[in-house]
Amino acid sequence: MISKAFYIDKAFWLILIIPILMGVTYIFIEFLLWAVCRLAAYLSYHILKYFFVKSQKLNPEKPLKPLLLIIQTISLIIPPIIVFIKELLA
């Protein structure tokens, strides 16, 4: 016959483990959100870079390096802002 202490012990471990699993799941979801934001920024930077380089070949008098640096800076700034807004709304 299983004693009452066995059930108390199992309940204690469940009470201990469930918040840990919830925290791990939350961290994983935050990581996925961050990864999606970074991927979107990376892809948008390279797509814009492709079109700007293509337009540079058509019109070589206009310098594009400062514009590409601005786009890269914006692509690095936007994902943390998205995550911050999400945290404020949660």
Backbone hydrogen bonds in HBPLUS format (Angstrom, degrees):
<---DONOR---> <-ACCEPTOR-->    atom                        ^
c    i                          cat <-CA-CA->   ^        H-A-AA   ^      H-
h    n   atom  resd res      DA  || num        DHA   H-A  angle D-A-AA Bond
n    s   type  num  typ     dist DA aas  dist angle  dist       angle   num
A0006-PHE N   A0003-SER O   3.23 MM   3  5.47 134.9  2.44  99.0 109.8     1
A0008-ILE N   A0004-LYS O   3.05 MM   4  6.35 159.1  2.10 151.5 157.9     2
A0009-ASP N   A0005-ALA O   2.86 MM   4  5.96 155.6  1.92 144.9 151.5     3
A0010-LYS N   A0006-PHE O   3.01 MM   4  6.28 158.0  2.06 146.7 152.5     4
A0011-ALA N   A0007-TYR O   2.90 MM   4  6.08 159.4  1.94 148.5 154.2     5
A0012-PHE N   A0008-ILE O   2.91 MM   4  6.08 154.0  1.98 145.4 152.6     6
A0013-TRP N   A0009-ASP O   3.08 MM   4  6.38 158.9  2.13 148.2 153.0     7
A0014-LEU N   A0010-LYS O   2.96 MM   4  6.22 152.8  2.03 147.1 155.0     8
A0015-ILE N   A0011-ALA O   2.86 MM   4  6.07 159.9  1.90 151.3 156.6     9
A0016-LEU N   A0012-PHE O   2.96 MM   4  6.16 141.3  2.11 141.2 152.2    10
A0017-ILE N   A0013-TRP O   2.78 MM   4  5.89 154.9  1.85 147.2 154.0    11
A0018-ILE N   A0014-LEU O   2.99 MM   4  5.86 170.6  2.00 151.1 153.3    12
A0021-LEU N   A0017-ILE O   2.89 MM   4  6.17 161.1  1.93 162.0 167.6    13
A0022-MET N   A0018-ILE O   2.93 MM   4  6.15 154.3  2.00 150.3 157.9    14
A0023-GLY N   A0019-PRO O   2.90 MM   4  6.09 153.5  1.97 144.1 150.9    15
A0024-VAL N   A0020-ILE O   2.93 MM   4  6.21 157.9  1.98 150.7 156.6    16
A0025-THR N   A0021-LEU O   2.92 MM   4  6.10 158.1  1.97 146.2 152.3    17
A0026-TYR N   A0022-MET O   2.91 MM   4  6.12 156.0  1.97 145.8 152.4    18
A0027-ILE N   A0023-GLY O   2.93 MM   4  6.16 161.8  1.97 150.5 155.1    19
A0028-PHE N   A0024-VAL O   2.92 MM   4  6.11 155.5  1.98 145.8 153.0    20
A0029-ILE N   A0025-THR O   2.92 MM   4  6.18 156.0  1.98 149.6 155.7    21
A0030-GLU N   A0026-TYR O   2.92 MM   4  6.19 157.8  1.97 149.6 155.9    22
A0031-PHE N   A0027-ILE O   2.87 MM   4  6.10 153.0  1.94 146.3 154.1    23
A0032-LEU N   A0028-PHE O   2.92 MM   4  6.20 154.7  1.98 146.6 153.4    24
A0033-LEU N   A0029-ILE O   2.93 MM   4  6.21 156.3  1.99 148.1 154.4    25
A0034-TRP N   A0030-GLU O   2.91 MM   4  6.15 160.6  1.95 149.1 154.4    26
A0035-ALA N   A0031-PHE O   2.83 MM   4  6.06 156.6  1.89 149.2 156.1    27
A0036-VAL N   A0032-LEU O   2.91 MM   4  6.13 156.8  1.96 149.2 154.9    28
A0037-CYS N   A0033-LEU O   2.99 MM   4  6.23 160.3  2.03 149.6 155.0    29
A0038-ARG N   A0034-TRP O   2.93 MM   4  6.15 160.6  1.96 150.8 156.2    30
A0039-LEU N   A0035-ALA O   2.88 MM   4  6.02 157.5  1.93 146.8 153.3    31
A0040-ALA N   A0036-VAL O   2.92 MM   4  6.10 158.9  1.96 148.3 153.9    32
A0041-ALA N   A0037-CYS O   2.95 MM   4  6.17 158.7  1.99 147.4 153.4    33
A0042-TYR N   A0038-ARG O   2.84 MM   4  6.02 159.3  1.88 148.9 154.9    34
A0043-LEU N   A0039-LEU O   2.89 MM   4  6.06 168.3  1.90 152.6 155.6    35
A0044-SER N   A0040-ALA O   2.91 MM   4  6.00 162.5  1.94 147.2 152.8    36
A0045-TYR N   A0041-ALA O   2.95 MM   4  6.05 155.7  2.01 145.2 151.8    37
A0046-HIS N   A0042-TYR O   3.09 MM   4  6.35 164.5  2.11 150.7 154.1    38
A0047-ILE N   A0043-LEU O   2.88 MM   4  6.03 155.1  1.94 151.5 158.9    39
A0048-LEU N   A0044-SER O   2.94 MM   4  6.01 166.4  1.96 147.0 151.1    40
A0049-LYS N   A0045-TYR O   2.82 MM   4  5.95 153.5  1.89 144.3 153.0    41
A0050-TYR N   A0046-HIS O   2.90 MM   4  6.00 153.9  1.97 138.6 145.2    42
A0051-PHE N   A0047-ILE O   3.09 MM   4  6.43 162.6  2.12 150.6 154.0    43
A0052-PHE N   A0048-LEU O   2.83 MM   4  6.03 155.0  1.89 151.1 158.8    44
A0053-VAL N   A0049-LYS O   2.83 MM   4  5.96 160.0  1.87 151.3 156.7    45
A0054-LYS N   A0050-TYR O   2.93 MM   4  6.09 153.4  2.00 143.8 151.9    46
A0055-SER N   A0051-PHE O   2.91 MM   4  6.11 153.1  1.98 140.5 147.6    47
A0056-GLN N   A0052-PHE O   2.77 MM   4  5.94 138.1  1.95 138.9 151.6    48
A0057-LYS N   A0053-VAL O   3.05 MM   4  6.35 144.8  2.17 143.7 151.0    49
A0059-ASN N   A0055-SER O   2.90 MM   4  6.15 142.9  2.04 143.2 153.6    50
A0068-LEU N   A0064-LEU O   2.92 MM   4  6.17 157.7  1.97 162.1 169.0    51
A0069-LEU N   A0065-LYS O   3.02 MM   4  6.28 153.3  2.09 151.4 158.7    52
A0070-ILE N   A0066-PRO O   2.98 MM   4  6.25 151.8  2.06 146.0 153.4    53
A0071-ILE N   A0067-LEU O   2.98 MM   4  6.26 160.0  2.02 148.7 153.9    54
A0072-GLN N   A0068-LEU O   2.91 MM   4  6.10 157.9  1.96 146.1 152.2    55
A0073-THR N   A0069-LEU O   2.94 MM   4  6.11 156.7  2.00 144.8 151.1    56
A0074-ILE N   A0070-ILE O   2.93 MM   4  6.18 160.7  1.97 151.2 156.4    57
A0075-SER N   A0071-ILE O   2.90 MM   4  6.11 154.7  1.96 147.0 154.3    58
A0076-LEU N   A0072-GLN O   3.09 MM   4  6.34 129.9  2.35 138.4 150.8    59
A0076-LEU N   A0073-THR O   3.13 MM   3  5.16 135.3  2.34  95.3 107.7    60
A0077-ILE N   A0073-THR O   3.04 MM   4  6.29 134.7  2.26 142.1 154.6    61
A0077-ILE N   A0074-ILE O   3.12 MM   3  5.03 129.5  2.39  94.0 107.6    62
A0078-ILE N   A0074-ILE O   3.00 MM   4  6.04 162.7  2.03 160.8 162.2    63
A0081-ILE N   A0078-ILE O   3.05 MM   3  5.18 119.1  2.44 103.3 119.0    64
A0082-ILE N   A0078-ILE O   2.99 MM   4  6.28 155.2  2.05 159.0 166.7    65
A0083-VAL N   A0079-PRO O   3.03 MM   4  6.30 163.5  2.06 155.3 159.0    66
A0084-PHE N   A0080-PRO O   2.87 MM   4  6.02 154.7  1.93 143.7 151.1    67
A0085-ILE N   A0081-ILE O   2.91 MM   4  6.13 161.4  1.94 151.3 155.5    68
A0086-LYS N   A0082-ILE O   2.96 MM   4  6.17 155.2  2.03 146.0 153.3    69
A0087-GLU N   A0083-VAL O   2.93 MM   4  6.19 151.5  2.01 146.3 153.9    70
A0088-LEU N   A0084-PHE O   2.97 MM   4  6.29 148.7  2.07 145.4 154.1    71
A0089-LEU N   A0085-ILE O   3.00 MM   4  6.25 150.7  2.09 147.8 155.3    72
A0090-ALA N   A0086-LYS O   3.01 MM   4  6.14 130.3  2.26 140.1 152.9    73
